[in-house]
């Protein structure tokens, strides 16, 4: 007995894809997928850039995460005291200066979210911390100057300028 004839459409040579064809289809699909991904990213970038160019966002939009720049004249300008905080970190009281920098950043974040009351509260907290840090720093510097200048002050008040304590003979 003979096997029934195989139709040409069911023959393995016609149904299977050759390796070069499969490779070509795979790479063309990969290239197409990559092109679609790049196109989507490009559209997303263009959308984010076009929204960044809008000077006055509508009130129903969600707040952005970019640093706040006061473009709307109806929104009050609230001081951040950031430079005063940095000065206090470097010269006066490091721990309070660091906390003041945190609250200075909170002012900018809350202004970006259009939370005016929260920004005012953070601004007042930053100002208070900066003032306390400055006063602590001045008190510490005053104490250090008094402590190290005390031998010179006591020697000059006694009239003993040739004291052996200061290298005299």
Phi and psi in radians as a Rosetta constraint file:
Dihedral C 1 N 2 CA 2 C 2 CIRCULARHARMONIC -1.777 0.35
Dihedral N 2 CA 2 C 2 N 3 CIRCULARHARMONIC 2.605 0.35
Dihedral C 2 N 3 CA 3 C 3 CIRCULARHARMONIC -1.258 0.35
Dihedral N 3 CA 3 C 3 N 4 CIRCULARHARMONIC 2.603 0.35
Dihedral C 3 N 4 CA 4 C 4 CIRCULARHARMONIC -1.123 0.35
Dihedral N 4 CA 4 C 4 N 5 CIRCULARHARMONIC 2.572 0.35
Dihedral C 4 N 5 CA 5 C 5 CIRCULARHARMONIC -1.160 0.35
Dihedral N 5 CA 5 C 5 N 6 CIRCULARHARMONIC 2.509 0.35
Dihedral C 5 N 6 CA 6 C 6 CIRCULARHARMONIC -1.614 0.35
Dihedral N 6 CA 6 C 6 N 7 CIRCULARHARMONIC 2.274 0.35
Dihedral C 6 N 7 CA 7 C 7 CIRCULARHARMONIC -1.242 0.35
Dihedral N 7 CA 7 C 7 N 8 CIRCULARHARMONIC 2.628 0.35
Dihedral C 7 N 8 CA 8 C 8 CIRCULARHARMONIC -1.050 0.35
Dihedral N 8 CA 8 C 8 N 9 CIRCULARHARMONIC -0.497 0.35
Dihedral C 8 N 9 CA 9 C 9 CIRCULARHARMONIC -1.288 0.35
Dihedral N 9 CA 9 C 9 N 10 CIRCULARHARMONIC -0.374 0.35
Dihedral C 9 N 10 CA 10 C 10 CIRCULARHARMONIC -1.719 0.35
Dihedral N 10 CA 10 C 10 N 11 CIRCULARHARMONIC -0.027 0.35
Dihedral C 10 N 11 CA 11 C 11 CIRCULARHARMONIC -1.230 0.35
Dihedral N 11 CA 11 C 11 N 12 CIRCULARHARMONIC 2.504 0.35
Dihedral C 11 N 12 CA 12 C 12 CIRCULARHARMONIC -1.073 0.35
Dihedral N 12 CA 12 C 12 N 13 CIRCULARHARMONIC -0.499 0.35
Dihedral C 12 N 13 CA 13 C 13 CIRCULARHARMONIC -1.208 0.35
Dihedral N 13 CA 13 C 13 N 14 CIRCULARHARMONIC -0.462 0.35
Dihedral C 13 N 14 CA 14 C 14 CIRCULARHARMONIC -1.624 0.35
Dihedral N 14 CA 14 C 14 N 15 CIRCULARHARMONIC -0.430 0.35
Dihedral C 14 N 15 CA 15 C 15 CIRCULARHARMONIC -1.616 0.35
Dihedral N 15 CA 15 C 15 N 16 CIRCULARHARMONIC -0.576 0.35
Dihedral C 15 N 16 CA 16 C 16 CIRCULARHARMONIC -1.478 0.35
Dihedral N 16 CA 16 C 16 N 17 CIRCULARHARMONIC 2.627 0.35
Dihedral C 16 N 17 CA 17 C 17 CIRCULARHARMONIC -1.688 0.35
Dihedral N 17 CA 17 C 17 N 18 CIRCULARHARMONIC 2.452 0.35
Dihedral C 17 N 18 CA 18 C 18 CIRCULARHARMONIC -1.271 0.35
Dihedral N 18 CA 18 C 18 N 19 CIRCULARHARMONIC 2.816 0.35
Dihedral C 18 N 19 CA 19 C 19 CIRCULARHARMONIC -1.056 0.35
Dihedral N 19 CA 19 C 19 N 20 CIRCULARHARMONIC -0.778 0.35
Dihedral C 19 N 20 CA 20 C 20 CIRCULARHARMONIC -1.079 0.35
Dihedral N 20 CA 20 C 20 N 21 CIRCULARHARMONIC -0.652 0.35
Dihedral C 20 N 21 CA 21 C 21 CIRCULARHARMONIC -1.175 0.35
Dihedral N 21 CA 21 C 21 N 22 CIRCULARHARMONIC -0.745 0.35
Dihedral C 21 N 22 CA 22 C 22 CIRCULARHARMONIC -1.114 0.35
Dihedral N 22 CA 22 C 22 N 23 CIRCULARHARMONIC -0.721 0.35
Dihedral C 22 N 23 CA 23 C 23 CIRCULARHARMONIC -1.100 0.35
Dihedral N 23 CA 23 C 23 N 24 CIRCULARHARMONIC -0.763 0.35
Dihedral C 23 N 24 CA 24 C 24 CIRCULARHARMONIC -1.083 0.35
Dihedral N 24 CA 24 C 24 N 25 CIRCULARHARMONIC -0.783 0.35
Dihedral C 24 N 25 CA 25 C 25 CIRCULARHARMONIC -1.124 0.35
Dihedral N 25 CA 25 C 25 N 26 CIRCULARHARMONIC -0.702 0.35
Dihedral C 25 N 26 CA 26 C 26 CIRCULARHARMONIC -1.095 0.35
Dihedral N 26 CA 26 C 26 N 27 CIRCULARHARMONIC -0.852 0.35
Dihedral C 26 N 27 CA 27 C 27 CIRCULARHARMONIC -1.201 0.35
Dihedral N 27 CA 27 C 27 N 28 CIRCULARHARMONIC -0.637 0.35
Dihedral C 27 N 28 CA 28 C 28 CIRCULARHARMONIC -1.179 0.35
Dihedral N 28 CA 28 C 28 N 29 CIRCULARHARMONIC -0.649 0.35
Dihedral C 28 N 29 CA 29 C 29 CIRCULARHARMONIC -1.168 0.35
Dihedral N 29 CA 29 C 29 N 30 CIRCULARHARMONIC -0.688 0.35
Dihedral C 29 N 30 CA 30 C 30 CIRCULARHARMONIC -1.130 0.35
Dihedral N 30 CA 30 C 30 N 31 CIRCULARHARMONIC -0.746 0.35
Dihedral C 30 N 31 CA 31 C 31 CIRCULARHARMONIC -1.124 0.35
Dihedral N 31 CA 31 C 31 N 32 CIRCULARHARMONIC -0.737 0.35
Dihedral C 31 N 32 CA 32 C 32 CIRCULARHARMONIC -1.119 0.35
Dihedral N 32 CA 32 C 32 N 33 CIRCULARHARMONIC -0.735 0.35
Dihedral C 32 N 33 CA 33 C 33 CIRCULARHARMONIC -1.109 0.35
Dihedral N 33 CA 33 C 33 N 34 CIRCULARHARMONIC -0.767 0.35
Dihedral C 33 N 34 CA 34 C 34 CIRCULARHARMONIC -1.074 0.35
Dihedral N 34 CA 34 C 34 N 35 CIRCULARHARMONIC -0.697 0.35
Dihedral C 34 N 35 CA 35 C 35 CIRCULARHARMONIC -1.116 0.35
Dihedral N 35 CA 35 C 35 N 36 CIRCULARHARMONIC -0.720 0.35
Dihedral C 35 N 36 CA 36 C 36 CIRCULARHARMONIC -1.152 0.35
Dihedral N 36 CA 36 C 36 N 37 CIRCULARHARMONIC -0.692 0.35
Dihedral C 36 N 37 CA 37 C 37 CIRCULARHARMONIC -1.127 0.35
Dihedral N 37 CA 37 C 37 N 38 CIRCULARHARMONIC -0.787 0.35
Dihedral C 37 N 38 CA 38 C 38 CIRCULARHARMONIC -1.108 0.35
Dihedral N 38 CA 38 C 38 N 39 CIRCULARHARMONIC -0.664 0.35
Dihedral C 38 N 39 CA 39 C 39 CIRCULARHARMONIC -1.130 0.35
Dihedral N 39 CA 39 C 39 N 40 CIRCULARHARMONIC -0.722 0.35
Dihedral C 39 N 40 CA 40 C 40 CIRCULARHARMONIC -1.148 0.35
Dihedral N 40 CA 40 C 40 N 41 CIRCULARHARMONIC -0.728 0.35
Dihedral C 40 N 41 CA 41 C 41 CIRCULARHARMONIC -1.127 0.35
Dihedral N 41 CA 41 C 41 N 42 CIRCULARHARMONIC -0.686 0.35
Dihedral C 41 N 42 CA 42 C 42 CIRCULARHARMONIC -1.111 0.35
Dihedral N 42 CA 42 C 42 N 43 CIRCULARHARMONIC -0.737 0.35
Dihedral C 42 N 43 CA 43 C 43 CIRCULARHARMONIC -1.132 0.35
Dihedral N 43 CA 43 C 43 N 44 CIRCULARHARMONIC -0.690 0.35
Dihedral C 43 N 44 CA 44 C 44 CIRCULARHARMONIC -1.137 0.35
Dihedral N 44 CA 44 C 44 N 45 CIRCULARHARMONIC -0.729 0.35
Dihedral C 44 N 45 CA 45 C 45 CIRCULARHARMONIC -1.135 0.35
Dihedral N 45 CA 45 C 45 N 46 CIRCULARHARMONIC -0.756 0.35
Dihedral C 45 N 46 CA 46 C 46 CIRCULARHARMONIC -1.105 0.35
Dihedral N 46 CA 46 C 46 N 47 CIRCULARHARMONIC -0.680 0.35
Dihedral C 46 N 47 CA 47 C 47 CIRCULARHARMONIC -1.148 0.35
Dihedral N 47 CA 47 C 47 N 48 CIRCULARHARMONIC -0.729 0.35
Dihedral C 47 N 48 CA 48 C 48 CIRCULARHARMONIC -1.213 0.35
Dihedral N 48 CA 48 C 48 N 49 CIRCULARHARMONIC -0.627 0.35
Dihedral C 48 N 49 CA 49 C 49 CIRCULARHARMONIC -1.237 0.35
Dihedral N 49 CA 49 C 49 N 50 CIRCULARHARMONIC -0.665 0.35
Dihedral C 49 N 50 CA 50 C 50 CIRCULARHARMONIC -1.201 0.35
Dihedral N 50 CA 50 C 50 N 51 CIRCULARHARMONIC -0.572 0.35
Dihedral C 50 N 51 CA 51 C 51 CIRCULARHARMONIC -1.276 0.35
Dihedral N 51 CA 51 C 51 N 52 CIRCULARHARMONIC -0.454 0.35
Dihedral C 51 N 52 CA 52 C 52 CIRCULARHARMONIC -1.288 0.35
Dihedral N 52 CA 52 C 52 N 53 CIRCULARHARMONIC -0.396 0.35
Dihedral C 52 N 53 CA 53 C 53 CIRCULARHARMONIC -1.473 0.35
Dihedral N 53 CA 53 C 53 N 54 CIRCULARHARMONIC -0.180 0.35
Dihedral C 53 N 54 CA 54 C 54 CIRCULARHARMONIC -1.254 0.35
Dihedral N 54 CA 54 C 54 N 55 CIRCULARHARMONIC 2.176 0.35
Dihedral C 54 N 55 CA 55 C 55 CIRCULARHARMONIC -1.371 0.35
Dihedral N 55 CA 55 C 55 N 56 CIRCULARHARMONIC -0.705 0.35
Dihedral C 55 N 56 CA 56 C 56 CIRCULARHARMONIC -2.173 0.35
Dihedral N 56 CA 56 C 56 N 57 CIRCULARHARMONIC 1.783 0.35
Dihedral C 56 N 57 CA 57 C 57 CIRCULARHARMONIC -1.210 0.35
Dihedral N 57 CA 57 C 57 N 58 CIRCULARHARMONIC 2.615 0.35
Dihedral C 57 N 58 CA 58 C 58 CIRCULARHARMONIC -1.210 0.35
Dihedral N 58 CA 58 C 58 N 59 CIRCULARHARMONIC 2.752 0.35
Dihedral C 58 N 59 CA 59 C 59 CIRCULARHARMONIC -1.242 0.35
Dihedral N 59 CA 59 C 59 N 60 CIRCULARHARMONIC -0.337 0.35
Dihedral C 59 N 60 CA 60 C 60 CIRCULARHARMONIC -1.557 0.35
Dihedral N 60 CA 60 C 60 N 61 CIRCULARHARMONIC -0.013 0.35
Dihedral C 60 N 61 CA 61 C 61 CIRCULARHARMONIC -1.379 0.35
Dihedral N 61 CA 61 C 61 N 62 CIRCULARHARMONIC 2.717 0.35
Dihedral C 61 N 62 CA 62 C 62 CIRCULARHARMONIC -1.308 0.35
Dihedral N 62 CA 62 C 62 N 63 CIRCULARHARMONIC 2.556 0.35
Dihedral C 62 N 63 CA 63 C 63 CIRCULARHARMONIC -1.154 0.35
Dihedral N 63 CA 63 C 63 N 64 CIRCULARHARMONIC 2.586 0.35
Dihedral C 63 N 64 CA 64 C 64 CIRCULARHARMONIC -1.509 0.35
Dihedral N 64 CA 64 C 64 N 65 CIRCULARHARMONIC 2.908 0.35
Dihedral C 64 N 65 CA 65 C 65 CIRCULARHARMONIC -1.768 0.35
Dihedral N 65 CA 65 C 65 N 66 CIRCULARHARMONIC 0.128 0.35
Dihedral C 65 N 66 CA 66 C 66 CIRCULARHARMONIC -1.386 0.35
Dihedral N 66 CA 66 C 66 N 67 CIRCULARHARMONIC 2.704 0.35
Dihedral C 66 N 67 CA 67 C 67 CIRCULARHARMONIC -1.009 0.35
Dihedral N 67 CA 67 C 67 N 68 CIRCULARHARMONIC 2.520 0.35
Dihedral C 67 N 68 CA 68 C 68 CIRCULARHARMONIC -1.362 0.35
Dihedral N 68 CA 68 C 68 N 69 CIRCULARHARMONIC 2.322 0.35
Dihedral C 68 N 69 CA 69 C 69 CIRCULARHARMONIC -2.177 0.35
Dihedral N 69 CA 69 C 69 N 70 CIRCULARHARMONIC 2.188 0.35
Dihedral C 69 N 70 CA 70 C 70 CIRCULARHARMONIC -1.278 0.35
Dihedral N 70 CA 70 C 70 N 71 CIRCULARHARMONIC 1.730 0.35
Dihedral C 70 N 71 CA 71 C 71 CIRCULARHARMONIC -1.809 0.35
Dihedral N 71 CA 71 C 71 N 72 CIRCULARHARMONIC -0.406 0.35
Dihedral C 71 N 72 CA 72 C 72 CIRCULARHARMONIC -1.593 0.35
Dihedral N 72 CA 72 C 72 N 73 CIRCULARHARMONIC 2.162 0.35
Dihedral C 72 N 73 CA 73 C 73 CIRCULARHARMONIC -1.275 0.35
Dihedral N 73 CA 73 C 73 N 74 CIRCULARHARMONIC -0.290 0.35
Dihedral C 73 N 74 CA 74 C 74 CIRCULARHARMONIC -1.379 0.35
Dihedral N 74 CA 74 C 74 N 75 CIRCULARHARMONIC -0.275 0.35
Dihedral C 74 N 75 CA 75 C 75 CIRCULARHARMONIC -1.559 0.35
Dihedral N 75 CA 75 C 75 N 76 CIRCULARHARMONIC 2.186 0.35
Dihedral C 75 N 76 CA 76 C 76 CIRCULARHARMONIC -1.210 0.35
Dihedral N 76 CA 76 C 76 N 77 CIRCULARHARMONIC 2.629 0.35
Dihedral C 76 N 77 CA 77 C 77 CIRCULARHARMONIC -1.493 0.35
Dihedral N 77 CA 77 C 77 N 78 CIRCULARHARMONIC 2.106 0.35
Dihedral C 77 N 78 CA 78 C 78 CIRCULARHARMONIC -1.939 0.35
Dihedral N 78 CA 78 C 78 N 79 CIRCULARHARMONIC 2.199 0.35
Dihedral C 78 N 79 CA 79 C 79 CIRCULARHARMONIC -1.214 0.35
Dihedral N 79 CA 79 C 79 N 80 CIRCULARHARMONIC 2.520 0.35
Dihedral C 79 N 80 CA 80 C 80 CIRCULARHARMONIC -1.734 0.35
Dihedral N 80 CA 80 C 80 N 81 CIRCULARHARMONIC -0.415 0.35
Dihedral C 80 N 81 CA 81 C 81 CIRCULARHARMONIC 1.048 0.35
Dihedral N 81 CA 81 C 81 N 82 CIRCULARHARMONIC 0.547 0.35
Dihedral C 81 N 82 CA 82 C 82 CIRCULARHARMONIC -1.194 0.35
Dihedral N 82 CA 82 C 82 N 83 CIRCULARHARMONIC -0.761 0.35
Dihedral C 82 N 83 CA 83 C 83 CIRCULARHARMONIC -1.201 0.35
Dihedral N 83 CA 83 C 83 N 84 CIRCULARHARMONIC -0.611 0.35
Dihedral C 83 N 84 CA 84 C 84 CIRCULARHARMONIC -1.119 0.35
Dihedral N 84 CA 84 C 84 N 85 CIRCULARHARMONIC -0.671 0.35
Dihedral C 84 N 85 CA 85 C 85 CIRCULARHARMONIC -1.125 0.35
Dihedral N 85 CA 85 C 85 N 86 CIRCULARHARMONIC -0.743 0.35
Dihedral C 85 N 86 CA 86 C 86 CIRCULARHARMONIC -1.127 0.35
Dihedral N 86 CA 86 C 86 N 87 CIRCULARHARMONIC -0.720 0.35
Dihedral C 86 N 87 CA 87 C 87 CIRCULARHARMONIC -1.028 0.35
Dihedral N 87 CA 87 C 87 N 88 CIRCULARHARMONIC -0.758 0.35
Dihedral C 87 N 88 CA 88 C 88 CIRCULARHARMONIC -1.150 0.35
Dihedral N 88 CA 88 C 88 N 89 CIRCULARHARMONIC -0.589 0.35
Dihedral C 88 N 89 CA 89 C 89 CIRCULARHARMONIC -1.104 0.35
Dihedral N 89 CA 89 C 89 N 90 CIRCULARHARMONIC -0.804 0.35
Dihedral C 89 N 90 CA 90 C 90 CIRCULARHARMONIC -1.357 0.35
Dihedral N 90 CA 90 C 90 N 91 CIRCULARHARMONIC -0.600 0.35
Dihedral C 90 N 91 CA 91 C 91 CIRCULARHARMONIC -2.039 0.35
Dihedral N 91 CA 91 C 91 N 92 CIRCULARHARMONIC -0.441 0.35
Dihedral C 91 N 92 CA 92 C 92 CIRCULARHARMONIC -1.997 0.35
Dihedral N 92 CA 92 C 92 N 93 CIRCULARHARMONIC -1.401 0.35
Dihedral C 92 N 93 CA 93 C 93 CIRCULARHARMONIC -2.356 0.35
Dihedral N 93 CA 93 C 93 N 94 CIRCULARHARMONIC 1.809 0.35
Dihedral C 93 N 94 CA 94 C 94 CIRCULARHARMONIC -1.002 0.35
Dihedral N 94 CA 94 C 94 N 95 CIRCULARHARMONIC -0.888 0.35
Dihedral C 94 N 95 CA 95 C 95 CIRCULARHARMONIC -1.089 0.35
Dihedral N 95 CA 95 C 95 N 96 CIRCULARHARMONIC -0.791 0.35
Dihedral C 95 N 96 CA 96 C 96 CIRCULARHARMONIC -1.207 0.35
Dihedral N 96 CA 96 C 96 N 97 CIRCULARHARMONIC -0.566 0.35
Dihedral C 96 N 97 CA 97 C 97 CIRCULARHARMONIC -1.124 0.35
Dihedral N 97 CA 97 C 97 N 98 CIRCULARHARMONIC -0.683 0.35
Dihedral C 97 N 98 CA 98 C 98 CIRCULARHARMONIC -1.136 0.35
Dihedral N 98 CA 98 C 98 N 99 CIRCULARHARMONIC -0.735 0.35
Dihedral C 98 N 99 CA 99 C 99 CIRCULARHARMONIC -1.155 0.35
Dihedral N 99 CA 99 C 99 N 100 CIRCULARHARMONIC -0.658 0.35
Dihedral C 99 N 100 CA 100 C 100 CIRCULARHARMONIC -1.142 0.35
Dihedral N 100 CA 100 C 100 N 101 CIRCULARHARMONIC -0.643 0.35
Dihedral C 100 N 101 CA 101 C 101 CIRCULARHARMONIC -1.119 0.35
Dihedral N 101 CA 101 C 101 N 102 CIRCULARHARMONIC -0.673 0.35
Dihedral C 101 N 102 CA 102 C 102 CIRCULARHARMONIC -1.049 0.35
Dihedral N 102 CA 102 C 102 N 103 CIRCULARHARMONIC -0.823 0.35
Dihedral C 102 N 103 CA 103 C 103 CIRCULARHARMONIC -1.221 0.35
Dihedral N 103 CA 103 C 103 N 104 CIRCULARHARMONIC -0.495 0.35
Dihedral C 103 N 104 CA 104 C 104 CIRCULARHARMONIC -1.123 0.35
Dihedral N 104 CA 104 C 104 N 105 CIRCULARHARMONIC -0.703 0.35
Dihedral C 104 N 105 CA 105 C 105 CIRCULARHARMONIC -1.169 0.35
Dihedral N 105 CA 105 C 105 N 106 CIRCULARHARMONIC -0.592 0.35
Dihedral C 105 N 106 CA 106 C 106 CIRCULARHARMONIC -1.089 0.35
Dihedral N 106 CA 106 C 106 N 107 CIRCULARHARMONIC -0.615 0.35
Dihedral C 106 N 107 CA 107 C 107 CIRCULARHARMONIC -1.048 0.35
Dihedral N 107 CA 107 C 107 N 108 CIRCULARHARMONIC -0.824 0.35
Dihedral C 107 N 108 CA 108 C 108 CIRCULARHARMONIC -1.134 0.35
Dihedral N 108 CA 108 C 108 N 109 CIRCULARHARMONIC -0.709 0.35
Dihedral C 108 N 109 CA 109 C 109 CIRCULARHARMONIC -1.122 0.35
Dihedral N 109 CA 109 C 109 N 110 CIRCULARHARMONIC -0.736 0.35
Dihedral C 109 N 110 CA 110 C 110 CIRCULARHARMONIC -1.244 0.35
Dihedral N 110 CA 110 C 110 N 111 CIRCULARHARMONIC -0.564 0.35
Dihedral C 110 N 111 CA 111 C 111 CIRCULARHARMONIC -1.208 0.35
Dihedral N 111 CA 111 C 111 N 112 CIRCULARHARMONIC -0.601 0.35
Dihedral C 111 N 112 CA 112 C 112 CIRCULARHARMONIC -1.146 0.35
Dihedral N 112 CA 112 C 112 N 113 CIRCULARHARMONIC -0.525 0.35
Dihedral C 112 N 113 CA 113 C 113 CIRCULARHARMONIC -1.558 0.35
Dihedral N 113 CA 113 C 113 N 114 CIRCULARHARMONIC 0.037 0.35
Dihedral C 113 N 114 CA 114 C 114 CIRCULARHARMONIC 1.086 0.35
Dihedral N 114 CA 114 C 114 N 115 CIRCULARHARMONIC 0.564 0.35
Dihedral C 114 N 115 CA 115 C 115 CIRCULARHARMONIC -1.685 0.35
Dihedral N 115 CA 115 C 115 N 116 CIRCULARHARMONIC 1.526 0.35
Dihedral C 115 N 116 CA 116 C 116 CIRCULARHARMONIC -1.172 0.35
Dihedral N 116 CA 116 C 116 N 117 CIRCULARHARMONIC -0.782 0.35
Dihedral C 116 N 117 CA 117 C 117 CIRCULARHARMONIC -1.135 0.35
Dihedral N 117 CA 117 C 117 N 118 CIRCULARHARMONIC -0.722 0.35
Dihedral C 117 N 118 CA 118 C 118 CIRCULARHARMONIC -1.125 0.35
Dihedral N 118 CA 118 C 118 N 119 CIRCULARHARMONIC -0.663 0.35
Dihedral C 118 N 119 CA 119 C 119 CIRCULARHARMONIC -1.161 0.35
Dihedral N 119 CA 119 C 119 N 120 CIRCULARHARMONIC -0.699 0.35
Dihedral C 119 N 120 CA 120 C 120 CIRCULARHARMONIC -1.122 0.35
Dihedral N 120 CA 120 C 120 N 121 CIRCULARHARMONIC -0.706 0.35
Dihedral C 120 N 121 CA 121 C 121 CIRCULARHARMONIC -1.124 0.35
Dihedral N 121 CA 121 C 121 N 122 CIRCULARHARMONIC -0.776 0.35
Dihedral C 121 N 122 CA 122 C 122 CIRCULARHARMONIC -1.151 0.35
Dihedral N 122 CA 122 C 122 N 123 CIRCULARHARMONIC -0.626 0.35
Dihedral C 122 N 123 CA 123 C 123 CIRCULARHARMONIC -1.145 0.35
Dihedral N 123 CA 123 C 123 N 124 CIRCULARHARMONIC -0.749 0.35
Dihedral C 123 N 124 CA 124 C 124 CIRCULARHARMONIC -1.163 0.35
Dihedral N 124 CA 124 C 124 N 125 CIRCULARHARMONIC -0.639 0.35
Dihedral C 124 N 125 CA 125 C 125 CIRCULARHARMONIC -1.138 0.35
Dihedral N 125 CA 125 C 125 N 126 CIRCULARHARMONIC -0.763 0.35
Dihedral C 125 N 126 CA 126 C 126 CIRCULARHARMONIC -1.093 0.35
Dihedral N 126 CA 126 C 126 N 127 CIRCULARHARMONIC -0.714 0.35
Dihedral C 126 N 127 CA 127 C 127 CIRCULARHARMONIC -1.117 0.35
Dihedral N 127 CA 127 C 127 N 128 CIRCULARHARMONIC -0.769 0.35
Dihedral C 127 N 128 CA 128 C 128 CIRCULARHARMONIC -1.109 0.35
Dihedral N 128 CA 128 C 128 N 129 CIRCULARHARMONIC -0.771 0.35
Dihedral C 128 N 129 CA 129 C 129 CIRCULARHARMONIC -1.115 0.35
Dihedral N 129 CA 129 C 129 N 130 CIRCULARHARMONIC -0.689 0.35
Dihedral C 129 N 130 CA 130 C 130 CIRCULARHARMONIC -1.140 0.35
Dihedral N 130 CA 130 C 130 N 131 CIRCULARHARMONIC -0.700 0.35
Dihedral C 130 N 131 CA 131 C 131 CIRCULARHARMONIC -1.140 0.35
Dihedral N 131 CA 131 C 131 N 132 CIRCULARHARMONIC -0.767 0.35
Dihedral C 131 N 132 CA 132 C 132 CIRCULARHARMONIC -1.113 0.35
Dihedral N 132 CA 132 C 132 N 133 CIRCULARHARMONIC -0.752 0.35
Dihedral C 132 N 133 CA 133 C 133 CIRCULARHARMONIC -1.089 0.35
Dihedral N 133 CA 133 C 133 N 134 CIRCULARHARMONIC -0.693 0.35
Dihedral C 133 N 134 CA 134 C 134 CIRCULARHARMONIC -1.141 0.35
Dihedral N 134 CA 134 C 134 N 135 CIRCULARHARMONIC -0.765 0.35
Dihedral C 134 N 135 CA 135 C 135 CIRCULARHARMONIC -1.143 0.35
Dihedral N 135 CA 135 C 135 N 136 CIRCULARHARMONIC -0.705 0.35
Dihedral C 135 N 136 CA 136 C 136 CIRCULARHARMONIC -1.106 0.35
Dihedral N 136 CA 136 C 136 N 137 CIRCULARHARMONIC -0.770 0.35
Dihedral C 136 N 137 CA 137 C 137 CIRCULARHARMONIC -1.078 0.35
Dihedral N 137 CA 137 C 137 N 138 CIRCULARHARMONIC -0.767 0.35
Dihedral C 137 N 138 CA 138 C 138 CIRCULARHARMONIC -1.129 0.35
Dihedral N 138 CA 138 C 138 N 139 CIRCULARHARMONIC -0.683 0.35
Dihedral C 138 N 139 CA 139 C 139 CIRCULARHARMONIC -1.138 0.35
Dihedral N 139 CA 139 C 139 N 140 CIRCULARHARMONIC -0.733 0.35
Dihedral C 139 N 140 CA 140 C 140 CIRCULARHARMONIC -1.143 0.35
Dihedral N 140 CA 140 C 140 N 141 CIRCULARHARMONIC -0.775 0.35
Dihedral C 140 N 141 CA 141 C 141 CIRCULARHARMONIC -1.119 0.35
Dihedral N 141 CA 141 C 141 N 142 CIRCULARHARMONIC -0.696 0.35
Dihedral C 141 N 142 CA 142 C 142 CIRCULARHARMONIC -1.084 0.35
Dihedral N 142 CA 142 C 142 N 143 CIRCULARHARMONIC -0.755 0.35
Dihedral C 142 N 143 CA 143 C 143 CIRCULARHARMONIC -1.106 0.35
Dihedral N 143 CA 143 C 143 N 144 CIRCULARHARMONIC -0.753 0.35
Dihedral C 143 N 144 CA 144 C 144 CIRCULARHARMONIC -1.127 0.35
Dihedral N 144 CA 144 C 144 N 145 CIRCULARHARMONIC -0.704 0.35
Dihedral C 144 N 145 CA 145 C 145 CIRCULARHARMONIC -1.134 0.35
Dihedral N 145 CA 145 C 145 N 146 CIRCULARHARMONIC -0.781 0.35
Dihedral C 145 N 146 CA 146 C 146 CIRCULARHARMONIC -1.096 0.35
Dihedral N 146 CA 146 C 146 N 147 CIRCULARHARMONIC -0.756 0.35
Dihedral C 146 N 147 CA 147 C 147 CIRCULARHARMONIC -1.126 0.35
Dihedral N 147 CA 147 C 147 N 148 CIRCULARHARMONIC -0.778 0.35
Dihedral C 147 N 148 CA 148 C 148 CIRCULARHARMONIC -1.418 0.35
Dihedral N 148 CA 148 C 148 N 149 CIRCULARHARMONIC -0.380 0.35
Dihedral C 148 N 149 CA 149 C 149 CIRCULARHARMONIC -1.622 0.35
Dihedral N 149 CA 149 C 149 N 150 CIRCULARHARMONIC -0.123 0.35
Dihedral C 149 N 150 CA 150 C 150 CIRCULARHARMONIC -1.044 0.35
Dihedral N 150 CA 150 C 150 N 151 CIRCULARHARMONIC -0.762 0.35
Dihedral C 150 N 151 CA 151 C 151 CIRCULARHARMONIC -1.060 0.35
Dihedral N 151 CA 151 C 151 N 152 CIRCULARHARMONIC -0.640 0.35
Dihedral C 151 N 152 CA 152 C 152 CIRCULARHARMONIC -1.232 0.35
Dihedral N 152 CA 152 C 152 N 153 CIRCULARHARMONIC -0.673 0.35
Dihedral C 152 N 153 CA 153 C 153 CIRCULARHARMONIC -1.192 0.35
Dihedral N 153 CA 153 C 153 N 154 CIRCULARHARMONIC -0.761 0.35
Dihedral C 153 N 154 CA 154 C 154 CIRCULARHARMONIC -1.193 0.35
Dihedral N 154 CA 154 C 154 N 155 CIRCULARHARMONIC -0.620 0.35
Dihedral C 154 N 155 CA 155 C 155 CIRCULARHARMONIC -1.196 0.35
Dihedral N 155 CA 155 C 155 N 156 CIRCULARHARMONIC -0.686 0.35
Dihedral C 155 N 156 CA 156 C 156 CIRCULARHARMONIC -1.300 0.35
Dihedral N 156 CA 156 C 156 N 157 CIRCULARHARMONIC -0.515 0.35
Dihedral C 156 N 157 CA 157 C 157 CIRCULARHARMONIC -1.282 0.35
Dihedral N 157 CA 157 C 157 N 158 CIRCULARHARMONIC -0.447 0.35
Dihedral C 157 N 158 CA 158 C 158 CIRCULARHARMONIC -1.520 0.35
Dihedral N 158 CA 158 C 158 N 159 CIRCULARHARMONIC -0.146 0.35
Dihedral C 158 N 159 CA 159 C 159 CIRCULARHARMONIC 1.382 0.35
Dihedral N 159 CA 159 C 159 N 160 CIRCULARHARMONIC 0.160 0.35
Dihedral C 159 N 160 CA 160 C 160 CIRCULARHARMONIC -1.659 0.35
Dihedral N 160 CA 160 C 160 N 161 CIRCULARHARMONIC 1.444 0.35
Dihedral C 160 N 161 CA 161 C 161 CIRCULARHARMONIC -1.450 0.35
Dihedral N 161 CA 161 C 161 N 162 CIRCULARHARMONIC -0.332 0.35
Dihedral C 161 N 162 CA 162 C 162 CIRCULARHARMONIC -1.807 0.35
Dihedral N 162 CA 162 C 162 N 163 CIRCULARHARMONIC 0.779 0.35
Dihedral C 162 N 163 CA 163 C 163 CIRCULARHARMONIC -1.268 0.35
Dihedral N 163 CA 163 C 163 N 164 CIRCULARHARMONIC 2.510 0.35
Dihedral C 163 N 164 CA 164 C 164 CIRCULARHARMONIC -1.217 0.35
Dihedral N 164 CA 164 C 164 N 165 CIRCULARHARMONIC -0.291 0.35
Dihedral C 164 N 165 CA 165 C 165 CIRCULARHARMONIC -1.164 0.35
Dihedral N 165 CA 165 C 165 N 166 CIRCULARHARMONIC -0.477 0.35
Dihedral C 165 N 166 CA 166 C 166 CIRCULARHARMONIC -1.885 0.35
Dihedral N 166 CA 166 C 166 N 167 CIRCULARHARMONIC 0.412 0.35
Dihedral C 166 N 167 CA 167 C 167 CIRCULARHARMONIC 1.561 0.35
Dihedral N 167 CA 167 C 167 N 168 CIRCULARHARMONIC 0.171 0.35
Dihedral C 167 N 168 CA 168 C 168 CIRCULARHARMONIC -1.371 0.35
Dihedral N 168 CA 168 C 168 N 169 CIRCULARHARMONIC 2.947 0.35
